[in-house]
Amino acid sequence: MQYFSGSATVKLADMASDKSFRNSAAFGKRIEYWIIGQMLKEGLDVYVPLVDDHAVDAIIKRSDGSTALIQIKARSKHVVDGD
């Protein structure tokens, strides 16, 4: 499981899910917040946009003042209906 890499690519994938979009979207949102929490625990400056219309789930401010735009993807074949 990889949640952050130097190339600012974030991936968490089991397998393709055959569940409804609503449940898989809810699973994805929970994983987004979990990953953001992990990045905060590592001491990164993480900012979360209020709107998700540019495929940016988080913004990291680096120590040199530059920023990294992060998109988090998550899938699971184990999403349970209503979970």
Secondary structure, DSSP 8 states (H G I E B T S, - for coil): -B---TT-EEEEESS---S-HHHHHHHHHHHHHHHHHHHHHTT-EEE--S--SSS--EEEE-TTS-EEEEEEEEE-TT--TT-
